[in-house]
Amino acid sequence: MRNIMFITGTRADYGKLKPLMKSIDKAQDMEAYIFVSGMHLVEAYGRTYREVIKDHYKNTYIAYGLMNSGNMSYDLGDAICQLTGYVQNINPDMIVVHGDRIDALAGAVVGALNNIRVAHIEGGELSGTIDESIRHAISKLAHIHFVCNEEAKKRLMQLGEAESRIYVIGSPDIDIMLSGSLPTLEMARERYEIPFEHYGILMYHPVTTEYEVIGKKIEEVISAVKESGKNYLIIYPNNDLGSEIILNAYRQLEDKNRYRIFTSIRFEYFLTLLKHADFMMGNSSAGVRETCVYGIPAIDVGSRQRGRYDCGVNQNIQHTTEQKQEILRAIQQVDLYRKKATFFGDGNSTKRFLEIISKEQVWNQKIQKVFVDR
């Protein structure tokens, strides 16, 4: 019996990890342990840890005592301390982390310093802002990599990672997207009290390295939203530095006949609403990844996702700055960008993940890594 520990710190990474967690939770020869931290615990962002509890895993630990001070370095240190205690208690054989958040970095640090295998989901990608540095740091601490595509694999190899440690499985959330078990649009509209049939989705996160101009940029975005005349579902940003500026600006959008603002939306319901949206706008990774699976037009605003996609592959995306007129022009021509792509996976990631960690090859990999020159 092998103990596999997962760390989830945000609503976004939970959507990615959820199918993997469930597959391990059902396995006969493995035991899943879920450590819930970070943004999940924050009341202002919907206390989404409750969504994890509703999924009824056998072993779920909610890290209620974690600090959410808003200072990333302080919160990282606190997370490392609490994770160390939990790890010593359950003695995991593997710690699975996702992406580029500080909760994942904390897990990678704790695993690497305690000789526990760390598996990193979706390494080798470009994130923008400080997130990209965090993602690559996690990759260097991790022992096993589960990546979305060959491009990500090549980047990890550029970082000196051994090819034998890298497995291309696709993005796990696409398994849910293509599962056929999502709620209906009617169910989603009723649950979230959405009065309109046609809408765009706005998700705009702070770019921490542009803190001084976040206020000016979000004002341009909101001006475009108002002037477009469209209806919008607006979802809170993550809790990075500058999020309070964005939330204050959203107070201008209080007309519920045109705008519905949510702290969070349960992942499956979000996917249904995305699938039926007229377009998505902002700087969330969902605009790069999930939109192309459904062929939903996306307007990528600003610098946060720059370099993360190729318009020759992701032909559903338009890029703009935070200038109102650029955004309005993009909104006017979204119907030209209803194009699908399978660049990030085909819906079989969970199956591949389970097959790989069931093989001795993974467990026989040495904990001590060696930089591979190329």
C-alpha positions, 0 to 999 in steps of 0.5 A, spaced: 500 500 500 503 506 497 500 513 500 499 518 495 499 525 498 496 531 494 496 538 495 491 543 493 491 550 494 486 554 489 480 552 486 484 552 479 489 547 481 483 543 484 480 542 478 486 539 475 488 534 480 481 532 482 480 526 477 487 524 479 485 524 486 479 520 485 483 515 481 487 514 487 482 514 492 479 508 488 485 504 487 486 498 491 493 498 492 494 506 493 491 510 499 490 518 497 491 523 502 488 530 500 492 536 504 487 543 503 490 549 504 491 556 501 486 560 497 481 555 499 481 557 506 479 564 505 472 567 506 472 572 501 474 567 495 468 563 497 471 558 502 472 553 497 475 547 501 468 546 502 467 543 495 473 538 496 469 536 502 463 534 498 467 530 494 468 525 500 475 522 499 477 517 505 483 522 507 482 529 507 486 534 511 483 542 511 489 546 514 485 551 518 491 554 521 494 556 515 496 564 515 493 568 509 497 574 510 497 576 503 505 576 503 507 570 499 514 569 502 511 569 509 505 564 507 510 560 504 514 559 510 507 557 514 505 552 509 512 549 509 511 548 517 504 545 517 506 541 511 512 538 515 508 536 520 502 533 516 508 529 512 511 526 518 504 524 521 502 520 514 509 518 511 507 519 504 511 515 498 509 521 493 507 528 494 503 530 488 503 538 486 500 542 481 502 548 477 505 554 480 502 556 486 506 557 493 502 551 496 505 547 490 512 550 492 511 548 499 510 541 498 516 540 493 520 543 498 518 539 504 518 533 499 525 534 496 528 535 503 525 529 506 527 524 501 520 523 499 518 523 491 515 529 488 510 529 482 509 535 479 503 536 474 504 541 468 511 543 469 515 546 463 510 551 461 510 558 461 506 562 466 508 569 466 509 574 472 513 570 478 508 564 477 513 562 472 519 562 476 515 558 482 513 553 476 520 552 474 523 552 481 518 546 483 520 542 477 527 542 479 525 540 486 520 535 483 523 527 481 517 526 476 514 530 471 507 529 468 506 534 463 501 536 458 505 536 451 511 535 448 513 542 448 513 542 456 517 536 456 522 539 451 522 545 456 524 541 462 529 537 458 532 544 457 532 545 465 536 539 465 531 534 467 532 527 465 527 524 459 526 518 463 523 522 469 518 526 464 511 523 462 506 526 457 499 525 459 495 531 457 492 536 462 487 532 467 482 537 467 480 535 460 478 528 462 472 532 466 471 537 460 470 531 455 466 526 460 459 527 458 457 528 466 457 535 466 451 539 469 446 542 464 446 549 462 439 550 465 442 547 472 448 551 472 443 558 470 439 556 476 444 554 481 448 561 480 441 565 478 443 567 472 438 571 468 441 572 461 442 567 456 448 570 452 454 572 456 461 573 456 466 570 462 471 575 465 477 573 469 482 578 470 488 576 475 493 581 478 500 581 475 504 582 481 510 585 477 505 590 475 502 592 481 503 600 480 499 600 474 493 594 476 488 600 478 489 603 471 489 597 467 483 594 470 479 601 469 480 600 462 478 593 462 471 595 466 470 601 461 470 596 455 466 591 459 461 597 460 461 599 453 460 593 449 453 592 451 454 585 453 452 581 459 458 578 463 459 572 468 465 575 472 469 571 477 474 573 483 481 574 481 486 569 485 489 572 492 495 575 489 498 582 491 493 587 487 487 583 488 484 588 492 485 593 487 481 589 482 475 587 487 474 594 488 474 596 481 468 591 480 464 595 485 462 599 478 459 592 475 453 592 480 447 591 475 445 584 476 441 584 469 448 585 466 453 582 470 453 576 475 459 577 480 462 570 483 467 569 488 468 562 485 464 557 481 464 549 482 469 547 477 463 542 473 458 548 473 464 553 471 465 548 465 458 548 463 458 555 463 464 556 459 462 551 454 456 555 452 459 562 453 459 567 447 467 568 449 471 569 455 476 575 456 481 576 461 488 573 463 486 567 466 489 560 464 482 558 462 482 562 457 488 559 454 487 552 455 480 550 457 477 555 451 480 551 446 477 544 448 470 547 447 472 552 441 470 558 445 473 565 443 478 567 448 481 574 448 487 574 452 488 581 455 495 584 458 502 580 459 500 575 464 499 569 459 504 572 454 508 566 451 504 561 453 500 559 447 501 559 439 496 563 435 497 558 430 495 552 434 490 556 439 486 559 433 481 561 438 485 566 441 486 574 440 491 578 444 490 585 446 493 590 451 488 593 457 486 598 452 479 599 452 478 600 444 483 594 443 478 590 447 472 592 444 475 591 437 476 584 439 469 583 442 466 585 436 470 579 432 469 573 437 465 569 432 471 569 427 475 565 433 470 559 434 476 554 433 478 548 437 484 545 439 487 539 442 494 541 444 493 540 451 490 533 452 485 528 449 481 526 455 485 520 457 490 523 462 487 520 468 488 513 465 495 515 463 497 517 470 494 511 474 498 506 469 505 510 470 505 510 477 503 503 478 509 501 474 515 500 478 519 504 473 517 510 477 518 508 484 525 505 482 527 512 480 533 515 484 531 520 489 538 524 488 537 527 481 543 529 476 543 535 471 543 532 464 547 537 460 544 538 453 
